[in-house]
Amino acid sequence: MTENALERITTDPEVCGGRPCIRGLRIRVTDILELLASGASQDEILEDYPYLQAEDIQAALTYAARQSDHTVIDVA
């Protein structure tokens, strides 16, 4: 997934309290992740949310993966 794909993830203080959303819509990255975690398939999500695209789901997963990848500094 390219950096351009992550442009689908937007933040705006006026939308969902500034939390990361899909293309300025009122569906948060965390909403997509929770749907997937609860067992919903990509096809089910796209059927339930027709304004989403498969690329939006992939962007949410990529965004989440990058957010969780951080350096751990072990201080003795």
C-alpha positions in Angstrom: 0.0 0.0 0.0 1.4 3.4 -1.0 1.5 6.5 1.1 -1.2 7.9 -1.3 -3.6 5.2 0.0 -3.2 6.7 3.5 -4.6 10.0 2.2 -7.9 8.2 2.6 -7.4 8.6 6.3 -8.4 12.1 7.4 -8.5 14.0 10.7 -10.7 17.1 11.2 -11.6 18.6 14.6 -15.1 19.1 13.3 -15.6 15.4 12.4 -15.7 12.7 15.1 -13.8 14.9 17.5 -10.7 14.8 15.3 -10.3 11.1 15.4 -8.9 9.4 12.2 -11.8 8.9 9.8 -12.2 7.5 6.3 -12.2 10.2 3.6 -13.8 12.8 5.9 -16.9 10.6 6.4 -18.2 10.0 9.8 -16.8 6.5 10.0 -13.7 6.2 12.1 -10.7 3.9 11.5 -11.5 2.3 14.8 -15.1 1.5 13.6 -13.7 -0.4 10.7 -11.2 -2.2 12.9 -13.9 -3.2 15.4 -16.1 -4.5 12.7 -13.2 -6.7 11.4 -12.3 -7.8 14.9 -15.9 -8.8 15.5 -15.7 -11.1 12.5 -17.3 -9.0 9.8 -15.9 -9.7 6.4 -14.8 -7.0 4.0 -17.8 -7.8 1.8 -20.2 -7.5 4.7 -18.8 -4.1 5.7 -19.0 -2.8 2.1 -22.6 -4.1 1.9 -23.6 -2.4 5.2 -21.7 0.8 4.3 -22.1 1.3 0.6 -20.2 4.6 0.6 -17.1 2.8 1.6 -14.6 1.2 -0.9 -12.4 -1.8 -0.4 -9.4 0.6 -0.5 -10.8 2.4 2.6 -10.7 -0.8 4.6 -7.1 -1.5 3.5 -6.1 2.0 4.3 -7.6 1.6 7.8 -5.6 -1.6 8.4 -2.4 0.0 7.1 -3.0 3.1 9.3 -3.5 0.9 12.3 -0.5 -1.2 11.6 1.7 1.9 11.3 0.4 3.4 14.4 1.2 0.3 16.4 4.8 0.0 15.0 6.9 2.0 17.4 10.4 1.6 18.9 10.6 0.1 22.3 13.3 1.6 24.5 14.4 -0.6 27.3 15.7 1.4 30.2 17.6 -0.5 32.9 
